[in-house]
Amino acid sequence: MDGDKAYHHGTLRRTLLEDAAVLLNEGGQDALSLRALARRAGVSPRAPYRHFADKEALLTALAAEAFAAFGEALARADAAAEPGRELEAQAIAYVRFGLEAPGRFRLMFGPRRVVADEELALAKQGAFGVLQARVDVLAGANDDSRAQAVGYWSLAHGLTVLFLDGRVRDELDGSEDEIIQRVTSATLRVAQSPQSSR
């Protein structure tokens, strides 16, 4: 095995993805290379190429896993929320997901360094589908629920980026959790008020 550590079928791919996620969050996409992953896993430089054609293929697989985990986080938050506060819970889960692993978040939503891939497309659709499903429940028959979902997405995404860029603390005091709760609650309260639909 060219000096490679012994990996059962499929376990090297999983090891490479797990190590890549660590490197991504430690140093961003520039810190990732298949050669670095091979060294970290204790396998030959050629071994990762049995699972990923190139770095872009690796990033695509990482992004697909990230969006799948993202969708699961949104779904858990929605299911655990008090009735009527599901969108707020999703927004909070969104921001926390981004702040927990900024490198992963930047890969998901940053400049395109991934390739077209069915697994990635399905994972992205599934994640957005959690939000869309909740908006569909709340929207009136004549409302543009797709546009509303994009609006709620913009709120959570914008707040996440402001945190990651260090901008929020210029405007608001409090702990991270307090600020997330305050902003999402206040904004969604306005968005869902009867006056806002007139």
N, C-alpha and C positions, 0 to 999 in steps of 0.2 A: 504493500500500500504506500510505497514511496515515503516511508517514515511517518505516515499519518497516524494519528490516534485512531483507535478502533471505534467507529460509529456504526450503530445499526442503521438499516435502511430508513431514510427520512429524518434521522435525528441530527445529522450534520446540518441540514437545511434549517431546522429549528434552532440549533445552536448559533448558526450564522445570523439568523434574524434577531435573536435575543441579544447577541453581542452588538449587532449593528444598531439596535435601538439604544443601547447604552452609549455607544460612540456618538450617535446622532444627538443625543441630549447633552452630552459633555462638550462637544465641539462643533455641532452643526454638520451640514452635508459635506463640507470640505474635509472633515475629519474621517470620513468614510472612504475606504477603498477595499476591494476584494483581497488585496495582498495583506493589508493590516488585519483583516478578519481571519485570514488563513493563519497568520502568526498567532493571533489571540486564541484561536481554536486548536493550535498545535497540529495543523495539517499542512500538506504541501501547497505551494502557491497555486497549483492547478486545480486543487480540490473544489474551491467555491464555484468554479466555472461549470462544474457538473450540475449545479443547481440554479445558477444565474448567468445569463449570457454576458452581462456587463453590469456596470454600476447602476445604470438606469433601470435595469430589470430588478436589481436589488431594491432600489428606492421605490419602485412601483409596488413590489410586494410589501414593503414596510408601510407604504401609504394605504394599501388595501387593508392591512391588519389594523392600522390606526383608525380608519373610518369605521371598521366593524366594531372596535372597542368603543368608539365615540357614540355610535348608534345605541349600543348596549347601555352606556352611561346615561344617555338621554331617556331611554325607555325605563330604566330603573327609577330615575328621578320623577318621571311622569307618573309611574305607577304608585310611588310612595307619597305623592303630593296630596295635600288637602284638596278636597273638591273646590274647583274654581281657581286654584293656584298652580295648575299644572304647567302653564307657560312660564311662570316665574321660576318654578323648580327646574324646568329645562334650561332656562337662561343661566341660572346659577351653575348647573352642572356643566354647561358649555364653557363658561369662563374658567371654572376650576379645572376642567380637562386641559384647557390650553395652558394654564399656569403651572400645572403639575409637570408638564414635559414640553417646554417651549420648542425644542428642536423638532419634536414630533408634530407640533402644531404648525410650525413654519413649513415643514415638508408637505403637510396636508393642504395648506392654503397659500403657500408662497409661490415664487416663480416656478414655472413648470420644468421639472427635471425628471419627470416620469414619462412612461410611454403608455399608449392606449392599451387598456387591458380590461377584459370582461369582469374579472374578479374585483378590480378597483371600481369600475363603473357601478357594479351591483352594490358594493359596500357604501359608496357615496349616496346612491339612491335610497338605500335602506336607512342611512342616518338622517337624511333630509326628510324621509318619509315619516319618521317619528314625529317631527315637528308638524309636517303637513297634516297628518292624521288628527292631531290635537286641534289645529286651526280649523279643519273641516268640521269638527264637532261643534266648535264655538261660533263659526261664521254663519251669518244669515244666508238664506237662499239666494239673495241678490248680490251678495258680497263677492269680491274677487279674492277668494281664499288663497290663491297662489301668490298674489302680490302681498297679501297680509303675512303669509309665512316668510317671504323674503324680507319684509319689514322687521319681523321679530328676529330673524336670523341676523340682520344688520345690527340690531341692538346688541345682541350677545357677542357677535364677532367684533364689533367696534370697541366694546368695553374690554374685551380680551386683548386686543392690539394696543389699546391705550395703556393697559397695565404693563404689557411686555415692553413697551417703549418708554416706560417710566413717566407717563404724562398724568396719570390719575392723581397722584399725590400733590400735583401743583394746584389741584382744585378742591380735593376732599380729604378730610382727616379721618382716622379710624383704622381698624385692622382691615386686612384684605377681605375677610369674610363680611365684615360690617359694611364695607363700601359696596361689595357686590350685591348684598341684600338690599341696601338702600337704593342703589341706582336701578336695579331691575324692578323692584317693587314700585318705586315712584314712576318710572317710565311706563310700565305696563298698566298701572292704575289710570294714567292719563289716556293711553291708547285704547283702553277698553271702556272708558267712560261714555255715557250716552251723548254728551256734548261733542265728543270727537268724531262721531259718525254722522253729525248733521252737515 
